[in-house]
């Protein structure tokens, strides 16, 4: 993403306009340790509970350069709005680039599967973006979303009935894997007319995609199932 100057306050510098391209912006003495030096976007503590880190980012470095990934982390609401509402200045082209370099073995798997990623809404800064957006907006407009509320409520009630049954039988229930993950997946399947596929399969493919495009280090030893990814890429 190309980042023009944002009006930010950097630690120890007071208010002012900071150019993120300037490596000296917000620089500190080598002997000075800062809490954000420890931020790791792929660490277990960040993934499980990012909110303390986000609070620190907003308070101390609302526009923060992450040296591990090379990404700029924008955490303040008004700056996020500026980025999202100015696509001419803030290009989305790298939105689906892996934050960590993919090993050659992974690239071979993708090439063998014929994997290709044409520009979609998230990473499309070309003239085709408005047309794609109109297609998506036409399907997920306010009227259709409102009409889907009964479907969402019915699926949520079914899942809660299952939760009650499991709690009564076992005394425990995993709210994330059995409700929070399943609900949006089943709703989208219903809206898109997808039948005959286990939601767990789509969730597994979604997780694999996120690991591929966000980065996982090392990707071949984590949760990413490359056999399933290859099957999904060749089938559609």
Number of C-alpha atoms within 10 A of each C-alpha: 15 15 13 13 12 17 15 19 19 20 16 10 11 10 11 11 13 19 17 18 12 10 9 10 16 19 13 12 6 6 6 7 10 11 10 15 10 9 18 16 17 14 10 10 13 15 11 9 10 14 11 10 18 19 14 14 20 17 14 18 21 25 25 20 19 15 11 13 14 10 12 16 16 19 18 17 11 11 16 14 10 13 21 14 11 10 13 11 14 16 18 19 17 15 16 19 14 16 20 18 13 18 12 9 10 14 12 11 15 17 12 11 17 11 17 10 7 7 15 15 17 12 17 19 18 12 8 12 15 13 11 15 13 12 10 12 12 12 14 14 11 11 10 13 13 11 10 16 12 11 15 19 13 12 19 19 12 13 17 15 12 15 18 14 14 14 13 11 10 9 9 12 17 11 12 10 12 14 19 13 14 19 20 16 17 21 19 13 16 15 15 10 8 11 10 6 9 10 18 14 11 16 16 16 20 14 15 21 15 15 19 21 16 16 20 21 14 12 19 14 9 11 12 20 15 17 10 13 22 17 13 14 15 13 8 6
